[in-house]
Amino acid sequence: MKQIMMWVMAVAMSVGLVQAELHDDKPFAETHIIMQVSDAEPVHYQAVLDISNNLTKRYGQEMIDIEVIAFGVGVPLVFAGENDKFAERIASLQEHGVRFYVCGNTLDTIERKHGKRPELLPGVEVVQTGVKFLIDEIQKGYIPIHP
């Protein structure tokens, strides 16, 4: 019985540590979401933006922490000049605390193939490996959503 209690306490403590690692910009957030954009269809881009908007409205921007990671064929969502109809929505979501990330490995591949690195929308952060970033955020406690 003592071993079970020690195990339960260890799990409870580790959950507390995981919660402490979540994003500092959202200290009151009760829900942490990471949205995956790895499809090329604009309908998927639209879904990610719609869901982010709906969740921000439903929870309130201080009570939900939303990240969007684009990798593979999904990276054009965050390219400047590519999807101007999405650029305004992304800027609005950023103003409400939604953070956008893009895979540096995918950008490197595009640059090698086309000789030029795509320009990104303002405020989009580059992470070296998009899938690893997604995995790391899930391990921290973010809920993955792939519309």
KAMOTA-V835597 format. One record per pair of residues at least 24 apart in sequence whose ideal C-beta (glycine too) atoms are under 10 Angstrom apart, sorted by sequence separation. I is the first residue (numbers start at 1). J is the second residue. D is the distance in Angstrom with one decimal. If there is no record, write none. Layout:
i: <I/I>
j: <J/J>
d: <D/D>
This chain:
i: <31/78/99/100/101/102/103/104/105/106/45/68/77/98/99/100/101/102/103/104/105/106/33/48/68/76/99/101/103/104/105/31/66/75/94/103/105/31/49/74/75/79/94/95/102/103/30/44/45/48/74/78/94/101/103/104/29/44/66/68/69/70/71/91/93/94/103/29/33/34/35/36/37/38/39/45/46/66/67/68/69/70/71/72/75/79/90/91/102/103/28/29/30/31/32/33/34/35/36/37/38/40/41/45/61/64/65/66/67/68/69/70/71/74/75/90/91/101/29/30/31/32/33/34/35/36/37/38/39/40/41/44/45/64/65/66/67/68/69/70/71/72/73/90/101/28/29/30/31/32/33/34/35/36/37/38/39/40/42/61/62/64/65/66/67/68/69/71/72/75/76/87/90/26/27/28/29/30/31/32/33/34/35/36/37/38/39/40/42/61/62/71/75/86/87/26/28/29/36/37/38/40/53/56/60/61/70/71/82/101/26/28/29/37/38/40/49/52/56/61/72/81/82/84/26/27/36/37/39/45/48/52/80/81/82/83/26/37/46/50/53/57/79/80/82/25/26/37/45/46/49/52/53/56/78/79/80/81/26/37/42/45/48/49/52/56/78/79/80/23/48/56/76/78/79/80/22/23/42/46/49/53/55/75/78/23/42/45/49/52/77/80/45/48/52/53/75/78/79/52/78/77/78/52/78/49/75/48/70/48/70/75/68/69/71/74/67/69/71/72/71/72/70/71/69/71/69/71/35/37/71/37/69/33/34/35/37/38/69/37/67/34/67/29/38/69/67/26/25/74/26/69/23/25/67/69/23/65/66/65/68/66/55/38/37/38/52/36/51/36/38/51/48/50/36/47/48/49/34/35/47/48/34/47/34/46/34/44/45/34/44/33/34/43/32/32/34/34/35/39/32/34/35/36/38/39/32/33/34/35/36/37/31/32/33/34/35/36/37/31/32/33/34/35/36/31/33/34/35/23/21/22/21/23/21/22/21/22/23/20/21/22/18/19/20/18/19/17/18/15>
j: <55/102/123/124/125/126/127/128/129/130/70/93/102/123/124/125/126/127/128/129/130/131/59/74/94/102/125/127/129/130/131/58/93/102/121/130/132/59/77/102/103/107/122/123/130/131/59/73/74/77/103/107/123/130/132/133/59/74/96/98/99/100/101/121/123/124/133/60/64/65/66/67/68/69/70/76/77/97/98/99/100/101/102/103/106/110/121/122/133/134/60/61/62/63/64/65/66/67/68/69/70/72/73/77/93/96/97/98/99/100/101/102/103/106/107/122/123/133/62/63/64/65/66/67/68/69/70/71/72/73/74/77/78/97/98/99/100/101/102/103/104/105/106/123/134/62/63/64/65/66/67/68/69/70/71/72/73/74/76/95/96/98/99/100/101/102/103/105/106/109/110/121/124/61/62/63/64/65/66/67/68/69/70/71/72/73/74/75/77/96/97/106/110/121/122/62/64/65/72/73/74/76/89/92/96/97/106/107/118/137/63/65/66/74/75/77/86/89/93/98/109/118/119/121/64/65/74/75/77/83/86/90/118/119/120/121/65/76/85/89/92/96/118/119/121/65/66/77/85/86/89/92/93/96/118/119/120/121/67/78/83/86/89/90/93/97/119/120/121/65/90/98/118/120/121/122/65/66/85/89/92/96/98/118/121/67/86/89/93/96/121/124/90/93/97/98/120/123/124/98/124/124/125/100/126/98/124/98/120/100/124/130/124/125/127/130/125/127/129/130/130/131/130/131/130/132/131/133/98/100/134/101/133/98/99/100/102/103/134/103/133/101/134/97/106/137/137/97/97/146/99/142/97/99/142/144/99/141/142/142/145/145/145/130/130/131/145/130/145/131/134/147/145/147/134/145/146/147/133/134/146/147/134/147/135/147/136/146/147/137/147/137/138/147/137/138/140/141/142/146/140/142/143/144/146/147/141/142/143/144/145/146/141/142/143/144/145/146/147/142/143/144/145/146/147/143/145/146/147/137/136/137/137/140/139/140/140/141/142/140/141/142/139/140/141/140/141/140/141/141>
d: <7.8/5.1/8.1/4.7/5.1/5.7/6.6/4.6/5.5/6.5/9.0/8.1/8.4/9.8/8.9/7.2/7.4/7.4/7.8/7.3/7.0/9.9/9.5/8.7/9.8/9.8/7.0/5.1/6.5/7.9/8.8/9.7/7.8/5.5/8.7/2.9/9.3/6.2/8.5/8.9/6.5/9.7/8.1/9.3/7.1/7.5/7.6/9.7/7.8/7.5/8.7/9.9/4.9/7.2/9.1/9.6/8.1/7.1/8.8/6.5/9.3/7.3/8.8/7.4/9.8/8.7/7.6/9.6/6.8/9.1/6.7/9.9/6.2/8.5/9.9/8.3/9.8/7.3/7.5/7.2/8.1/7.1/7.3/7.3/5.0/9.4/5.8/7.3/9.7/9.3/9.2/9.1/9.7/7.1/7.8/7.0/7.8/7.0/8.1/6.9/7.4/8.3/9.0/4.7/9.5/9.6/7.5/4.6/4.9/4.9/4.7/4.9/3.6/8.5/6.9/9.1/7.5/6.2/7.0/5.6/4.9/4.4/4.9/4.7/4.6/6.0/4.2/5.5/8.2/3.9/9.2/8.4/9.5/8.2/8.9/7.3/7.8/6.9/7.6/6.8/9.4/9.5/8.5/8.1/9.1/5.0/5.8/7.4/7.0/8.1/7.2/7.6/7.3/8.3/7.6/4.6/6.6/6.6/9.2/9.0/9.8/9.1/8.4/9.6/6.5/9.2/7.3/7.7/6.0/9.6/9.4/5.7/8.0/8.7/8.6/6.1/5.6/8.8/8.7/8.1/9.1/6.2/9.3/7.9/8.8/6.8/5.6/9.2/8.7/4.5/7.7/5.3/7.4/8.6/9.0/7.1/9.6/3.9/9.7/9.2/4.4/7.1/7.4/9.6/9.6/4.8/8.0/9.6/7.5/9.2/8.5/9.3/8.9/3.7/8.9/9.3/6.5/8.8/7.1/8.4/9.4/8.8/9.0/9.9/7.7/9.5/7.7/7.9/9.6/6.7/9.4/9.2/7.7/6.8/9.9/8.9/3.9/9.4/9.2/8.9/8.0/9.0/4.7/4.2/9.0/7.9/8.9/5.3/9.3/7.9/4.9/9.9/6.5/5.1/8.7/6.8/6.1/9.1/9.9/8.3/7.3/5.7/9.9/7.1/5.3/7.4/9.9/6.5/5.3/5.3/9.7/6.8/7.8/5.5/7.2/7.9/6.6/9.8/8.6/8.9/9.2/8.3/9.0/7.5/5.2/7.7/8.0/9.3/6.7/8.6/8.7/9.0/9.4/9.6/10.0/8.6/9.0/9.3/9.1/5.2/4.6/9.3/9.7/9.5/9.7/9.0/9.7/9.8/9.8/9.7/8.2/8.3/9.1/9.8/8.9/8.7/9.6/7.3/8.2/7.5/3.0/8.6/7.0/6.2/5.3/9.8/8.5/8.3/8.7/9.1/7.8/9.8/5.6/9.3/9.6/9.4/9.0/9.1/5.3/10.0/8.7/9.0/9.1/8.8/9.5/7.6/6.4/6.6/7.0/10.0/9.3/9.9/9.4/8.0/6.8/9.5/7.7/9.8/9.2/7.8/9.6/9.2/9.1/7.9/9.2/8.5/9.4/8.7/6.7/9.1/9.1/6.1/8.2/8.4/6.1/9.4/9.1/9.8/8.5/9.7/9.6/5.8/6.2/3.7/9.9/8.9/9.6/8.8/9.4/4.6/6.1/9.5/6.8/8.9/8.0/9.9/9.2/10.0/9.6/8.4/7.7/4.2/9.7/6.4/7.3/8.6/5.8/6.4/7.2/8.1/7.0/8.4/9.9/4.5/5.2/5.5/5.1/4.2/8.6/9.4/6.5/8.0/7.2/7.6/8.3/7.1/5.9/9.5/7.3/9.1/9.6/8.9/9.8/8.8/9.1/5.9/4.9/5.8/8.9/9.6/7.6/7.5/7.9/8.7/9.8/6.0/6.3/9.9/4.9/8.3>
